[in-house]
Amino acid sequence: MTENIYESVSKKLKAISDQKRLKIVDMLSCGELCACEILEKFDITQPTLSSDMKKLEEARLVNSRREGKNTYYSLNKKALEHLLGQLDNIFSDDPDCICHSKERIDY
């Protein structure tokens, strides 16, 4: 495995490690939602939601689209499937596993 995989996975995990953002991902698993619909479920301000959604978008876990004054969010299902595949690879004992590497592990 290359270091890029670890970097990519850690960025995505960091984005969903926040309880609120993980709940938002769960909400979006049911389908696209307007930012106003997400706000109704939380006791947060619109700027706070925008900050959370930006982190999810930067991790490429969520897509957004504008329609008039509203922003709609949906899950990037391909990115989530890819993340699950990468985690499966990390958590399994494959021939390319880091435990079989002769190289020094840099942190």
C-alpha positions in Angstrom: 0.0 0.0 0.0 1.2 3.5 -0.7 1.3 6.3 1.7 -1.3 8.1 -0.4 -3.9 5.5 0.6 -3.3 6.1 4.3 -3.4 9.9 3.8 -6.6 9.6 1.8 -8.3 7.3 4.3 -7.3 9.4 7.3 -8.7 12.6 5.7 -12.0 10.9 5.1 -12.1 9.3 8.6 -11.2 12.7 10.1 -14.2 14.3 8.3 -16.6 11.7 9.7 -15.0 11.4 13.1 -17.2 14.3 14.3 -20.4 13.0 15.7 -22.5 15.7 14.0 -21.0 15.1 10.6 -21.4 11.4 10.9 -25.1 11.9 11.7 -25.3 14.2 8.6 -23.8 11.4 6.5 -26.4 9.0 8.0 -29.2 11.4 7.1 -27.9 11.7 3.5 -27.9 7.9 3.2 -31.7 8.2 2.7 -31.3 10.6 -0.2 -30.5 14.2 -1.2 -31.4 16.9 1.4 -31.6 20.7 1.3 -29.4 22.5 3.8 -32.6 23.8 5.5 -33.8 20.2 6.1 -30.5 19.3 7.7 -30.6 22.4 9.9 -34.0 21.5 11.2 -32.5 18.4 12.8 -29.7 20.2 14.7 -29.4 23.1 17.1 -26.7 24.8 15.0 -26.4 27.9 12.9 -26.2 28.0 9.1 -22.5 29.0 9.2 -21.7 26.0 11.4 -23.5 23.7 9.0 -21.7 25.3 6.1 -18.4 24.6 7.8 -19.3 21.0 8.5 -20.5 20.5 4.9 -17.3 22.0 3.5 -15.3 19.4 5.5 -17.4 16.6 4.1 -17.1 18.0 0.6 -13.3 18.5 0.9 -13.1 14.8 1.9 -15.2 14.1 -1.3 -17.8 12.2 0.8 -20.6 14.7 -0.1 -21.7 16.4 -3.2 -23.5 19.7 -3.3 -25.6 21.6 -5.9 -27.2 25.0 -5.9 -30.8 25.5 -6.9 -31.8 29.2 -6.5 -31.0 30.2 -2.9 -30.9 26.6 -1.7 -28.0 24.2 -1.5 -28.7 20.5 -1.8 -26.4 17.8 -0.5 -26.1 14.1 -1.4 -23.6 11.4 -0.6 -20.8 10.6 -3.0 -21.6 6.9 -3.0 -18.6 6.0 -5.2 -16.3 7.7 -2.7 -17.9 5.9 0.2 -17.7 2.5 -1.5 -14.0 3.2 -2.3 -13.4 4.2 1.3 -15.0 0.9 2.5 -12.8 -1.0 0.1 -9.7 0.8 1.3 -10.6 0.0 4.9 -11.2 -3.6 4.1 -7.7 -3.7 2.5 -6.1 -2.1 5.5 -7.8 -4.4 7.9 -7.0 -7.6 6.1 -3.8 -9.7 5.9 -3.0 -9.4 2.2 0.4 -10.0 0.6 0.8 -6.2 0.2 0.0 -5.6 3.9 2.3 -3.3 5.8 3.1 -6.1 8.2 4.9 -8.0 5.4 7.0 -5.0 4.4 10.7 -5.0 5.1 10.8 -1.2 4.9 10.9 1.1 7.9 7.5 2.6 8.7 7.7 6.4 8.8 5.3 8.3 10.9 
